[in-house]
Amino acid sequence: MKNQFAARSGLFSVFLFCAPALGLSACGIEGSPGSQEPSDTSGLMVMPPEECLPQEFLTASGSNEGYYPDGCEPPPPLELPPTTPASLSYTAYTTQPLFTVSWGYSDGYGQYVTYELEELGSTGYWQQVYQGGSTFFTATGRPPSVYRYRVRACTNAGCSPYRDGSTLVVNPPPAMDLYAEYPFLYTHDQQNAQYAASTQGFRTEFELPPDASVPGYLGDWDNMSFKPGTVDGMLHLGQGFNLLKESYAQICIDTNHPAFQIVSVPRNATEFFAKRSVSVSHLRELLDVGLSGGISASGSDFSVEASADKKRFVEQISDSYQESVVVKWAREVDEWTLNTVADPLKPDFVTNMLIPGNPNAQAKFRERCGDKYVHGLTRGARVYMVFQFDAKKYTLEEREQYGAKLELAISNVVKATGASTLSTETQQLLSSLGVTVEAYALGGDENVRFRINRDNFVSEYNAFIGSVSATNAVLVKQSLSHYDHPTQFLNYNYFQVFADYRIPFEQLQRWNAIDIELAERCKLFNSYQSYANYGDDLDKCRQGTAEVMIAKTRCMETLSWPGCAHPLSYYTPGPISSSPGPLPGNTLLHGWLGNNVRRLERETMTHTGDRHVNGGFWNKECGSFTDDVCLSSSSCAVDYFRSDPARLTQGYLYKEILYSSPGSGGSVQSYIYGTTCMRTATTICTSRFGSTVADHKFEQAIYGQCPQTRQFAIVN
């Protein structure tokens, strides 16, 4: 009986398995390599090793095939080790000692796969922290340091190569134990809880502090479903507000004073607009997002606290080729205001905590009470709808044209009173541009976000307007007041009594603007990663974003203000400092960002071809030519998002001006050549009789995105 094996291309590998040097068992024979006698324990003749080699014969169809002689069996199939895990992801920066590392699956070729995750921390050597079948690991209790992870897959056949990850920075902010120094805070927590239970509470999109009923609790900011400022998890008038974090603090004004009063009046005002965003900064304004607070432009890559307004902005930040039209609808239901006494602060804070000219006392008061307090607010509901399409494939003129058309189309459909039925023309426009629709709702039916899409936004918008009532209204506006200058400290300047947040506030705005530009650059590299190897650029993006977050944290945390600096004078702390970072210490961060986090910019390289062949009267002449046009650098990526005006080619343009090939055999081919070039290959022929001329004139171009070194802008 003949055992068929693979065609000629597989003969060499089969030969290796049956070679005598591998032993008789490789051919299904027991014994030593030198044995010449067959051993048959199954009643089947077994051949000696040299006769067990695969044989060839020519089939009728002419193909080479092979077989094993009688008594031989093919070797067992190879057992391959698993593939490298498909991905490895984790945050680049976190203020929490708890975070998750996750990775993609590996192909074990039918075998059970386990994964081995290793961590490189301050010890300087790799240490296994997980082994098992899961594709994620939750790290806990990590002290401040710079970490790196790698993962591999293993089966009985062996282990894959490692998948290496980039740096991760764990950098918790300085902690204050106010209760140990100020025991009266326990009493005020109880008073605040009683106040909250007896007054109107308000849902808000800003971050609330940890539960005041648990003294000293730092809070798991990433995993709490809400951040209660009091026992009911709601905002209350008089609550402190941290301007730099854009989050609420505790209540420090005297709510028990007889003169303390809350006044409410009904309102019925509507705000509406439908506007095209002309820049990321404009998009931020349209979405009602300030340039302060714990914004992280890379979104879910970080676990820094971010209020809901920041989150909706971060989710819409993409590369610079996204066109957006924002619709905002808001309705005010009622307005609430505080009436307070001349010295509204609780006396304990004035007599026991505030010390004029003492930065530590100022920091502690600010940690507890914030920079201002909520003096008034408006309840209601609002919804933002963001219509967006990717404009990479369009020229600047086309992008402007389609952006304006989308703005006009949406403005014609969506009004303050509701939306009308979509026309066929508008439906075709939305479809041809590939428009996506996202909604962000506060109050009303907030589940609209999970239902809305390009096909149903008209009905969902109308349904949201109809859903708004006093029972589901939330805070949509707030007015803040500085704490009154205590009478007993009138001899001191206001910011000798309270922490002067103004300079850190300005610096934080500058760093947030840099963070947004950094996110734009990095997301564009990610968009073109499949067309060119930008792994090093993306790694520098992670390092840069982590360092920017460290710089911003120094401006947000009062105890870190001495390290808060202007971007032109800020130097990195280094990996072994108390606030560790991935870059070497004493590096001017703004300069490093400009030199290392490059910016992809459009490039179009063109060439005009003009080829001729002259024929003799009795002779046919042919000529073959190649014309290449290349991007300026091997680091460029062909921009396959762009196409010729007819949308027939991707990444390049071929435009024929004249093609004359009187004789047979002429042809033209245009295609991407190599990684950064476009080629036009031409053959033109004259006719056999008569003095004819063959001509080919054309224009060709290749589209690309090329990394350029550009300094980051700094806002004034």
C-alpha positions as CSV (number, residue, x, y, z in Angstrom):
1,M,0.0,0.0,0.0
2,K,1.5,3.3,-1.1
3,N,1.1,6.4,1.2
4,Q,0.8,9.5,-0.9
5,F,2.7,12.6,0.3
6,A,2.9,16.2,-0.9
7,A,4.2,17.3,-4.3
8,R,7.8,18.0,-5.1
9,S,7.9,21.2,-3.1
10,G,7.5,19.2,0.1
11,L,10.1,16.4,-0.6
12,F,13.0,18.0,1.2
13,S,11.2,18.3,4.6
14,V,9.9,14.8,4.3
15,F,13.4,13.5,3.5
16,L,14.7,15.1,6.7
17,F,12.2,13.3,8.9
18,C,13.0,9.9,7.3
19,A,16.8,10.4,7.1
20,P,18.8,7.5,8.8
21,A,20.6,10.1,10.9
22,L,17.4,10.7,12.8
23,G,17.0,7.1,13.8
24,L,14.9,4.2,12.7
25,S,11.9,5.5,14.6
26,A,11.6,8.4,12.2
27,C,10.4,5.8,9.6
28,G,8.3,3.9,12.0
29,I,11.1,1.4,12.8
30,E,12.4,0.4,16.2
31,G,16.1,0.0,16.7
32,S,19.3,1.9,16.5
33,P,20.5,4.0,13.6
34,G,23.0,1.4,12.6
35,S,20.6,-1.6,12.4
36,Q,20.1,-3.2,9.0
37,E,17.5,-5.8,10.0
38,P,13.9,-5.0,9.7
39,S,11.7,-5.4,12.8
40,D,8.1,-6.4,12.3
41,T,5.9,-6.6,15.3
42,S,2.6,-6.0,13.6
43,G,2.6,-8.5,10.8
44,L,3.5,-5.8,8.3
45,M,6.9,-5.8,6.5
46,V,9.0,-2.9,7.8
47,M,11.7,-1.6,5.5
48,P,15.2,-0.6,6.7
49,P,15.8,3.1,6.8
50,E,17.6,3.7,3.5
51,E,14.7,2.0,1.7
52,C,12.1,4.1,3.6
53,L,13.0,7.3,1.8
54,P,10.1,8.8,-0.2
55,Q,10.0,7.8,-3.9
56,E,8.9,9.8,-6.9
57,F,7.0,9.0,-10.0
58,L,5.6,11.0,-12.9
59,T,1.8,11.1,-13.1
60,A,-0.1,11.1,-16.3
61,S,-0.8,14.8,-15.9
62,G,2.9,15.4,-15.8
63,S,3.1,16.4,-12.1
64,N,5.7,15.0,-9.8
65,E,4.2,13.1,-6.9
66,G,5.6,10.7,-4.4
67,Y,4.9,7.8,-2.1
68,Y,6.4,5.8,0.8
69,P,7.3,2.2,0.0
70,D,5.3,-0.6,1.6
71,G,6.1,-1.0,5.3
72,C,6.9,2.7,5.8
73,E,4.7,5.3,7.4
74,P,5.0,9.1,7.0
75,P,6.4,10.9,10.0
76,P,4.0,12.5,12.5
77,P,3.0,16.1,11.7
78,L,5.0,18.9,13.1
79,E,3.8,20.4,16.4
80,L,4.1,24.1,16.0
81,P,4.5,26.5,18.9
82,P,1.7,29.1,19.3
83,T,1.7,32.4,17.5
84,T,2.7,35.6,19.4
85,P,-0.3,37.2,21.1
86,A,-2.0,39.5,18.7
87,S,-1.7,42.6,20.8
88,L,-0.6,44.0,24.2
89,S,-2.3,47.1,25.6
90,Y,-2.3,49.1,28.9
91,T,-2.5,52.7,29.9
92,A,0.6,54.9,29.5
93,Y,-0.1,56.9,32.6
94,T,-2.2,56.4,35.7
95,T,-2.6,58.1,39.1
96,Q,-4.0,54.9,40.6
97,P,-2.0,51.9,41.9
98,L,-4.5,49.6,40.2
99,F,-4.7,49.1,36.4
100,T,-5.3,46.4,33.8
101,V,-3.0,44.9,31.2
102,S,-4.7,43.0,28.4
103,W,-3.5,41.1,25.3
104,G,-4.9,39.5,22.2
105,Y,-5.4,35.8,21.7
106,S,-2.8,33.4,20.2
107,D,-3.3,30.5,17.8
108,G,-2.3,27.3,19.6
109,Y,-3.0,25.1,16.5
110,G,-5.5,23.0,18.4
111,Q,-3.6,22.9,21.7
112,Y,-4.5,24.6,25.0
113,V,-2.8,28.0,25.3
114,T,-1.5,29.6,28.4
115,Y,0.0,33.1,28.7
116,E,3.0,34.3,30.6
117,L,3.0,38.0,31.5
118,E,6.2,39.6,32.8
119,E,6.8,43.0,34.4
120,L,9.8,45.3,34.3
121,G,9.7,47.8,37.2
122,S,12.1,49.6,39.4
123,T,14.0,46.4,40.2
124,G,15.5,46.5,36.7
125,Y,14.8,42.9,35.8
126,W,11.8,41.0,34.3
127,Q,9.5,39.2,36.7
128,Q,6.6,37.0,35.8
129,V,3.4,38.4,37.3
130,Y,0.8,36.1,35.6
131,Q,0.5,32.7,34.1
132,G,-2.8,31.2,32.9
133,G,-5.4,31.1,30.2
134,S,-6.9,34.6,30.6
135,T,-6.1,37.5,28.3
136,F,-5.9,40.2,31.0
137,F,-4.3,40.9,34.3
138,T,-5.2,43.4,37.0
139,A,-2.1,44.9,38.7
140,T,-2.6,46.2,42.2
141,G,-0.5,48.0,44.8
142,R,2.1,49.3,42.3
143,P,4.2,52.0,43.9
144,P,5.2,55.1,41.8
145,S,7.6,54.0,39.1
146,V,7.9,53.4,35.3
147,Y,6.8,49.9,34.3
148,R,6.9,47.9,31.1
149,Y,5.2,44.6,30.2
150,R,5.7,41.7,27.8
151,V,3.6,38.6,27.1
152,R,4.1,35.3,25.3
153,A,1.9,32.3,24.6
154,C,2.8,28.7,25.5
155,T,1.6,25.2,24.6
156,N,3.1,21.7,24.9
157,A,4.9,22.4,21.7
158,G,6.7,25.4,23.1
159,C,6.3,29.2,23.6
160,S,6.0,32.0,21.1
161,P,8.2,35.1,21.0
162,Y,7.3,37.9,23.4
163,R,5.0,40.7,22.5
164,D,6.7,43.8,24.0
165,G,4.8,46.8,25.4
166,S,5.7,50.4,25.9
167,T,6.2,52.2,29.2
168,L,3.6,52.8,31.8
169,V,3.9,55.4,34.5
170,V,2.3,55.0,37.9
171,N,2.2,58.4,39.6
172,P,-0.3,58.9,42.4
173,P,-0.8,62.5,43.5
174,P,0.3,63.7,47.0
175,A,-2.1,62.6,49.7
176,M,-3.3,64.6,52.6
177,D,-4.8,63.1,55.8
178,L,-6.8,66.2,56.8
179,Y,-8.8,64.3,59.5
180,A,-5.8,63.6,61.6
181,E,-4.9,67.2,61.8
182,Y,-8.4,68.7,61.8
183,P,-10.7,66.4,63.9
184,F,-13.6,69.0,63.6
185,L,-14.1,67.7,60.0
186,Y,-15.9,64.7,61.4
187,T,-18.6,67.0,62.8
188,H,-18.8,69.0,59.6
189,D,-19.3,65.8,57.6
190,Q,-22.3,65.0,59.7
191,Q,-23.7,68.5,59.3
192,N,-23.2,68.3,55.5
193,A,-25.0,65.0,55.4
194,Q,-28.0,66.5,57.3
195,Y,-28.0,69.5,55.0
196,A,-28.0,67.2,51.9
197,A,-30.8,65.1,53.3
198,S,-33.0,68.2,53.8
199,T,-32.3,70.2,50.6
200,Q,-32.7,69.7,46.8
201,G,-29.8,67.7,45.2
202,F,-28.7,68.0,41.6
203,R,-27.2,65.6,39.2
204,T,-24.1,67.0,37.4
205,E,-21.6,66.1,34.8
206,F,-18.6,67.2,36.8
207,E,-16.6,65.0,39.2
208,L,-17.8,64.9,42.8
209,P,-15.4,64.1,45.7
210,P,-15.3,60.9,47.6
211,D,-18.0,60.1,50.1
212,A,-17.6,62.5,53.0
213,S,-19.1,59.9,55.4
214,V,-15.9,57.9,55.0
215,P,-13.1,60.1,56.5
216,G,-9.8,59.9,54.7
217,Y,-11.2,57.8,51.9
218,L,-9.2,58.4,48.8
219,G,-11.7,56.7,46.4
220,D,-11.4,54.4,43.5
221,W,-12.0,57.2,40.9
222,D,-12.1,54.9,37.9
223,N,-14.5,52.3,39.1
224,M,-17.1,54.2,41.1
225,S,-20.5,54.6,39.4
226,F,-20.7,58.1,40.8
227,K,-18.5,60.2,43.1
228,P,-20.8,61.4,45.9
229,G,-20.0,64.7,47.5
230,T,-22.5,63.8,50.3
231,V,-24.3,60.7,51.4
232,D,-26.9,61.0,48.6
233,G,-24.4,61.2,45.7
234,M,-25.8,64.6,44.5
235,L,-24.4,68.1,44.1
236,H,-25.8,70.7,46.6
237,L,-25.7,74.5,46.5
238,G,-22.7,75.8,48.5
239,Q,-20.5,72.9,47.4
240,G,-16.8,73.8,46.9
241,F,-15.3,73.6,43.4
242,N,-11.7,72.9,42.3
243,L,-11.1,75.0,39.3
244,L,-8.0,73.2,38.1
245,K,-9.5,69.7,38.3
246,E,-13.0,70.9,37.4
247,S,-14.3,68.8,40.2
248,Y,-16.3,69.4,43.3
249,A,-15.0,69.6,46.9
250,Q,-16.8,69.5,50.2
251,I,-19.3,72.0,51.6
252,C,-17.4,74.6,53.7
253,I,-20.0,77.4,54.0
254,D,-22.2,77.7,57.0
255,T,-25.5,76.1,55.9
256,N,-26.8,76.2,59.5
257,H,-26.7,80.0,59.8
258,P,-30.2,81.5,60.1
259,A,-29.6,83.9,57.1
260,F,-28.7,81.0,54.8
261,Q,-31.4,80.7,52.2
262,I,-32.1,78.9,48.9
263,V,-34.3,80.6,46.3
264,S,-35.7,78.9,43.1
265,V,-37.6,80.4,40.2
266,P,-39.0,78.7,37.1
267,R,-37.4,79.2,33.7
268,N,-38.4,78.3,30.1
269,A,-35.5,79.2,27.8
270,T,-34.2,77.2,24.9
271,E,-30.7,77.4,23.2
272,F,-30.0,75.9,19.8
273,F,-27.3,75.9,17.2
274,A,-26.0,73.7,14.3
275,K,-22.4,74.7,13.5
276,R,-19.4,73.2,11.6
277,S,-16.3,72.9,13.6
278,V,-13.3,74.5,11.9
279,S,-10.6,73.2,14.4
280,V,-10.2,71.1,17.4
281,S,-10.2,74.2,19.6
282,H,-13.5,75.3,18.0
283,L,-14.9,71.8,18.6
284,R,-14.0,72.1,22.3
285,E,-16.0,75.4,22.4
286,L,-19.0,73.9,20.6
287,L,-19.1,71.1,23.2
288,D,-18.9,73.5,26.1
289,V,-15.5,72.2,27.3
290,G,-13.1,74.4,29.2
291,L,-9.3,74.2,28.7
292,S,-8.7,73.4,32.4
293,G,-9.3,70.4,34.5
294,G,-8.1,66.8,34.4
295,I,-8.6,66.4,30.6
296,S,-6.6,63.6,29.0
297,A,-6.8,64.0,25.2
298,S,-6.0,60.4,24.7
299,G,-9.2,59.3,26.3
300,S,-9.4,55.9,27.8
301,D,-5.6,55.6,27.7
302,F,-5.5,57.3,31.1
303,S,-7.2,56.9,34.4
304,V,-7.0,60.5,35.5
305,E,-10.3,61.9,36.6
306,A,-12.3,63.5,33.8
307,S,-15.7,65.1,33.9
308,A,-18.4,64.2,31.4
309,D,-17.8,67.3,29.4
310,K,-14.2,66.4,28.9
311,K,-15.1,62.8,28.0
312,R,-17.4,63.8,25.2
313,F,-14.7,66.1,23.8
314,V,-12.0,63.5,24.1
315,E,-14.1,60.9,22.3
316,Q,-14.4,63.3,19.4
317,I,-10.7,64.2,19.2
318,S,-9.3,62.4,16.2
319,D,-6.7,63.2,13.6
320,S,-6.8,66.5,11.8
321,Y,-8.8,65.2,8.9
322,Q,-12.1,64.7,10.7
323,E,-14.9,67.1,9.7
324,S,-17.5,67.7,12.4
325,V,-20.9,69.5,12.6
326,V,-22.2,70.0,16.1
327,V,-25.9,70.4,17.0
328,K,-26.6,71.6,20.5
329,W,-30.1,71.8,22.0
330,A,-30.7,72.9,25.6
331,R,-33.7,73.8,27.7
332,E,-33.7,75.5,31.1
333,V,-36.4,74.4,33.6
334,D,-35.6,76.3,36.8
335,E,-32.9,78.4,38.5
336,W,-31.6,78.1,42.1
337,T,-29.6,80.7,44.0
338,L,-28.0,81.0,47.5
339,N,-28.5,83.9,49.8
340,T,-25.7,83.9,52.4
341,V,-24.3,86.0,55.2
342,A,-21.3,88.4,54.9
343,D,-18.9,85.7,56.2
344,P,-20.3,82.5,54.8
345,L,-17.4,80.2,55.8
346,K,-17.9,78.0,58.8
347,P,-16.0,79.5,61.7
348,D,-13.9,76.4,62.3
349,F,-12.2,76.8,58.9
350,V,-11.4,80.5,59.6
351,T,-10.0,80.0,63.1
352,N,-8.5,76.5,62.8
353,M,-7.4,76.0,59.2
354,L,-6.7,79.3,57.4
355,I,-3.3,80.9,58.2
356,P,-2.4,83.9,56.1
357,G,0.9,83.5,54.2
358,N,1.1,79.8,55.0
359,P,1.2,77.7,51.8
360,N,0.6,74.4,53.6
361,A,-2.6,75.8,55.3
362,Q,-3.7,77.2,51.9
363,A,-3.2,73.8,50.3
364,K,-5.2,72.0,53.0
365,F,-8.1,74.4,52.8
366,R,-8.1,74.1,49.0
367,E,-8.0,70.3,49.2
368,R,-11.1,70.3,51.4
369,C,-13.1,73.3,50.1
370,G,-11.8,74.0,46.6
371,D,-11.2,77.5,45.0
372,K,-14.8,78.7,44.8
373,Y,-18.2,77.5,45.8
374,V,-21.5,76.9,43.9
375,H,-23.6,80.0,44.4
376,G,-26.2,79.4,41.8
377,L,-27.3,76.9,39.2
378,T,-29.8,76.2,36.5
379,R,-31.5,72.9,35.9
380,G,-32.7,71.6,32.6
381,A,-31.5,69.2,29.8
382,R,-29.3,69.4,26.8
383,V,-28.1,67.2,24.0
384,Y,-25.1,67.4,21.7
385,M,-25.2,65.6,18.3
386,V,-21.9,65.3,16.5
387,F,-22.0,64.5,12.8
388,Q,-18.5,63.5,11.6
389,F,-16.8,62.2,8.5
390,D,-13.3,61.3,7.6
391,A,-11.9,63.8,5.0
392,K,-8.6,62.1,4.3
393,K,-9.6,61.1,0.8
394,Y,-10.5,64.6,-0.2
395,T,-8.5,67.6,-1.3
396,L,-8.6,70.7,0.8
397,E,-11.1,72.3,-1.6
398,E,-13.3,69.2,-1.6
399,R,-13.2,69.0,2.2
400,E,-14.3,72.6,2.5
401,Q,-17.1,72.0,0.0
402,Y,-18.4,68.8,1.6
403,G,-18.1,70.2,5.2
404,A,-20.2,73.2,4.2
405,K,-22.7,71.0,2.4
406,L,-23.1,68.9,5.5
407,E,-23.5,71.9,7.8
408,L,-26.2,73.3,5.5
409,A,-28.0,69.9,5.2
410,I,-28.1,69.4,9.0
411,S,-29.2,73.0,9.6
412,N,-32.1,72.5,7.2
413,V,-33.2,69.3,9.0
414,V,-32.6,70.0,12.7
415,K,-34.3,73.0,14.3
416,A,-34.8,74.2,17.9
417,T,-38.4,73.0,17.8
418,G,-37.5,69.5,16.3
419,A,-36.2,67.8,13.2
420,S,-38.0,67.3,9.9
421,T,-37.9,64.3,7.7
422,L,-34.7,63.6,5.8
423,S,-34.8,64.3,2.1
424,T,-33.5,61.7,-0.4
425,E,-30.7,64.2,-1.3
426,T,-29.6,64.5,2.4
427,Q,-29.7,60.8,2.9
428,Q,-27.5,60.3,-0.1
429,L,-25.1,63.0,1.1
430,L,-24.8,61.4,4.6
431,S,-24.2,58.0,3.0
432,S,-21.7,59.1,0.4
433,L,-19.6,60.9,3.0
434,G,-19.8,58.0,5.5
435,V,-21.1,60.3,8.2
436,T,-21.3,58.9,11.8
437,V,-23.6,60.4,14.5
438,E,-22.9,60.5,18.2
439,A,-25.1,62.0,20.9
440,Y,-24.3,63.2,24.4
441,A,-27.3,63.9,26.6
442,L,-27.6,65.5,30.0
443,G,-31.1,65.1,31.5
444,G,-34.1,64.0,29.5
445,D,-33.7,60.5,28.0
446,E,-30.0,60.0,28.3
447,N,-30.1,56.6,26.7
448,V,-30.4,58.3,23.3
449,R,-26.6,58.0,23.1
450,F,-26.8,54.2,22.8
451,R,-29.6,54.3,20.2
452,I,-28.8,57.1,17.8
453,N,-27.3,56.5,14.4
454,R,-27.3,58.1,10.9
455,D,-30.6,56.6,10.0
456,N,-32.7,57.4,13.1
457,F,-31.2,60.7,14.4
458,V,-34.3,62.7,13.4
459,S,-36.7,60.5,15.4
460,E,-34.3,60.2,18.3
461,Y,-33.7,64.0,18.4
462,N,-37.5,64.6,18.5
463,A,-38.0,62.0,21.1
464,F,-35.3,63.5,23.4
465,I,-36.9,67.0,23.2
466,G,-40.3,65.4,24.1
467,S,-38.7,63.6,27.0
468,V,-37.5,66.6,29.0
469,S,-39.3,67.5,32.1
470,A,-38.7,68.8,35.6
471,T,-38.5,65.2,37.0
472,N,-35.4,64.3,34.8
473,A,-33.8,67.8,34.7
474,V,-30.1,68.0,35.7
475,L,-27.6,70.8,36.3
476,V,-26.9,72.5,33.0
477,K,-25.3,75.7,34.2
478,Q,-23.6,76.8,37.4
479,S,-22.3,80.1,38.8
480,L,-19.3,80.1,41.1
481,S,-18.3,82.6,43.7
482,H,-15.0,83.1,45.5
483,Y,-15.1,82.5,49.2
484,D,-15.6,85.8,50.9
485,H,-12.5,87.4,52.4
486,P,-12.8,86.7,56.1
487,T,-13.3,89.9,58.1
488,Q,-10.5,89.1,60.6
489,F,-8.1,88.8,57.7
490,L,-8.9,91.9,55.8
491,N,-5.4,93.3,56.5
492,Y,-4.1,90.6,54.2
493,N,-4.3,90.3,50.5
494,Y,-7.0,87.8,49.4
495,F,-4.4,85.3,48.0
496,Q,-2.4,85.5,51.1
497,V,-5.3,83.9,52.8
498,F,-6.4,81.5,50.1
499,A,-4.3,79.5,47.6
500,D,-3.5,81.5,44.5
501,Y,-4.5,79.2,41.7
502,R,-4.2,81.8,38.9
503,I,-0.7,81.0,37.6
504,P,-1.1,77.1,37.8
505,F,-4.5,77.6,36.0
506,E,-2.8,79.4,33.1
507,Q,0.0,76.9,32.9
508,L,-2.5,74.0,32.9
509,Q,-4.4,75.6,30.0
510,R,-1.1,75.7,28.0
511,W,-0.4,72.0,28.8
512,N,-3.9,71.0,27.9
513,A,-3.5,72.7,24.5
514,I,-0.3,70.8,24.0
515,D,-2.0,67.6,25.0
516,I,-4.7,68.1,22.4
517,E,-2.2,68.7,19.7
518,L,-0.2,65.7,20.8
519,A,-3.3,63.5,20.6
520,E,-4.0,64.7,17.0
521,R,-0.5,63.9,15.9
522,C,-0.4,60.5,17.5
523,K,-3.9,59.4,16.2
524,L,-2.8,60.3,12.7
525,F,0.3,58.1,13.0
526,N,-2.0,55.3,14.2
527,S,-4.3,55.8,11.2
528,Y,-1.3,55.2,8.8
529,Q,0.5,52.6,10.9
530,S,-0.8,49.8,8.5
531,Y,0.9,51.6,5.5
532,A,4.3,52.3,7.1
533,N,6.2,51.3,10.2
534,Y,5.5,54.0,12.7
535,G,6.0,51.9,15.8
536,D,8.8,54.1,17.1
537,D,6.7,57.2,16.6
538,L,3.8,55.6,18.5
539,D,6.2,54.6,21.3
540,K,7.4,58.2,21.6
541,C,3.7,59.3,21.6
542,R,3.2,57.2,24.7
543,Q,6.3,58.6,26.4
544,G,5.3,62.1,25.5
545,T,1.7,61.8,26.7
546,A,2.8,60.3,30.0
547,E,5.3,63.2,30.5
548,V,2.6,65.8,29.6
549,M,0.3,64.2,32.2
550,I,3.0,64.5,34.8
551,A,3.4,68.2,34.0
552,K,-0.3,68.7,34.2
553,T,-0.7,66.9,37.5
554,R,1.9,69.2,39.0
555,C,-0.3,72.1,38.1
556,M,-3.5,70.5,39.3
557,E,-2.3,69.3,42.7
558,T,-1.7,72.1,45.2
559,L,1.2,70.4,46.9
560,S,2.9,70.0,43.5
561,W,2.6,73.6,42.5
562,P,6.3,74.3,43.0
563,G,6.9,72.0,40.0
564,C,4.2,73.5,37.8
565,A,6.0,75.5,35.1
566,H,5.5,77.1,31.7
567,P,6.1,74.6,28.8
568,L,9.2,76.6,27.8
569,S,10.8,76.1,31.2
570,Y,9.6,72.7,32.3
571,Y,12.1,69.9,32.7
572,T,11.2,66.2,33.1
573,P,11.7,64.6,36.6
574,G,13.3,61.4,35.3
575,P,12.4,57.7,36.0
576,I,13.7,57.5,39.5
577,S,12.2,60.7,41.0
578,S,9.2,60.9,43.4
579,S,7.1,61.7,40.3
580,P,8.7,59.2,37.8
581,G,8.5,59.6,34.1
582,P,9.8,57.6,31.1
583,L,12.2,60.2,29.8
584,P,15.6,61.0,31.3
585,G,15.7,63.6,33.9
586,N,16.3,67.3,33.1
587,T,14.9,67.0,29.6
588,L,13.2,70.2,28.3
589,L,9.9,68.5,27.5
590,H,8.6,71.0,25.0
591,G,11.7,70.7,22.9
592,W,11.7,66.9,23.2
593,L,8.1,66.8,22.0
594,G,8.8,69.0,19.0
595,N,11.9,67.0,18.0
596,N,10.5,63.5,18.6
597,V,6.7,63.4,18.2
598,R,6.6,64.3,14.5
599,R,3.7,65.5,12.6
600,L,2.4,63.8,9.5
601,E,1.8,66.2,6.7
602,R,0.3,65.7,3.2
603,E,2.7,65.5,0.3
604,T,2.0,65.2,-3.4
605,M,4.9,64.4,-5.8
606,T,4.1,64.8,-9.5
607,H,5.8,63.9,-12.8
608,T,4.9,64.6,-16.4
609,G,5.8,61.9,-18.9
610,D,6.5,62.5,-22.6
611,R,7.6,59.5,-24.6
612,H,8.0,59.2,-28.4
613,V,9.0,56.4,-30.8
614,N,9.8,57.2,-34.5
615,G,9.3,54.5,-37.0
616,G,11.0,54.0,-40.4
617,F,8.9,53.8,-43.6
618,W,9.3,50.0,-43.8
619,N,10.0,49.2,-40.2
620,K,7.8,48.8,-37.1
621,E,9.5,50.2,-34.0
622,C,8.5,49.7,-30.3
623,G,9.7,51.3,-27.2
624,S,9.2,50.4,-23.5
625,F,9.6,53.0,-20.8
626,T,9.2,53.3,-17.0
627,D,8.5,56.6,-15.3
628,D,8.7,56.7,-11.5
629,V,7.7,59.4,-9.1
630,C,8.5,58.9,-5.4
631,L,7.7,60.5,-2.1
632,S,10.5,62.7,-0.6
633,S,11.5,60.2,2.1
634,S,11.4,56.5,2.9
635,S,9.7,57.4,6.2
636,C,6.7,58.6,4.3
637,A,3.5,56.6,4.0
638,V,1.5,56.2,0.8
639,D,-1.8,57.9,1.4
640,Y,-4.2,55.2,0.3
641,F,-7.1,57.2,1.7
642,R,-6.6,59.6,-1.2
643,S,-7.6,58.7,-4.8
644,D,-7.7,60.2,-8.2
645,P,-10.7,62.5,-9.0
646,A,-12.6,59.5,-10.5
647,R,-11.9,57.4,-7.4
648,L,-10.4,54.7,-9.6
649,T,-7.0,54.5,-8.0
650,Q,-5.9,54.7,-4.3
651,G,-2.7,56.5,-3.3
652,Y,-1.8,57.8,-6.7
653,L,-3.0,59.6,-9.8
654,Y,-2.5,58.7,-13.5
655,K,-3.9,61.2,-16.0
656,E,-3.5,60.5,-19.7
657,I,-3.0,63.4,-22.0
658,L,-2.2,61.6,-25.2
659,Y,-1.7,58.0,-26.1
660,S,-1.0,57.0,-29.7
661,S,0.4,53.6,-30.6
662,P,-0.4,52.9,-34.2
663,G,1.2,49.5,-34.2
664,S,0.1,46.5,-32.2
665,G,1.7,45.6,-28.8
666,G,1.2,48.9,-27.0
667,S,0.2,49.0,-23.3
668,V,0.1,51.2,-20.2
669,Q,0.2,50.2,-16.6
670,S,0.3,52.4,-13.5
671,Y,0.8,51.1,-10.0
672,I,2.5,51.6,-6.6
673,Y,6.1,50.5,-6.9
674,G,8.0,49.6,-3.8
675,T,6.8,51.3,-0.6
676,T,7.0,55.0,-1.5
677,C,6.9,55.3,-5.3
678,M,4.4,55.2,-8.2
679,R,5.4,53.8,-11.6
680,T,3.9,54.1,-15.1
681,A,5.2,51.3,-17.4
682,T,4.6,52.1,-21.1
683,T,5.0,50.3,-24.4
684,I,4.2,52.2,-27.6
685,C,4.7,51.0,-31.2
686,T,4.7,52.5,-34.6
687,S,2.9,50.9,-37.6
688,R,4.8,48.5,-40.0
689,F,4.4,50.8,-43.0
690,G,4.8,54.5,-43.3
691,S,6.8,56.8,-41.2
692,T,4.5,56.9,-38.2
693,V,5.2,58.2,-34.7
694,A,4.0,56.6,-31.4
695,D,3.4,59.1,-28.5
696,H,2.5,58.9,-24.8
697,K,2.0,62.0,-22.7
698,F,0.7,61.8,-19.2
699,E,0.7,63.2,-15.7
700,Q,1.3,61.1,-12.7
701,A,1.3,61.8,-9.0
702,I,1.8,59.9,-5.7
703,Y,0.0,60.9,-2.5
704,G,1.7,60.6,0.8
705,Q,1.9,61.5,4.5
706,C,5.4,62.4,5.6
707,P,6.7,63.0,9.1
708,Q,7.9,66.5,9.7
709,T,9.6,68.0,12.8
710,R,7.4,70.8,14.1
711,Q,7.4,72.5,17.4
712,F,4.2,72.5,19.5
713,A,2.2,75.6,19.7
714,I,1.8,77.4,23.1
715,V,-1.3,79.3,23.9
716,N,-0.9,82.7,25.6
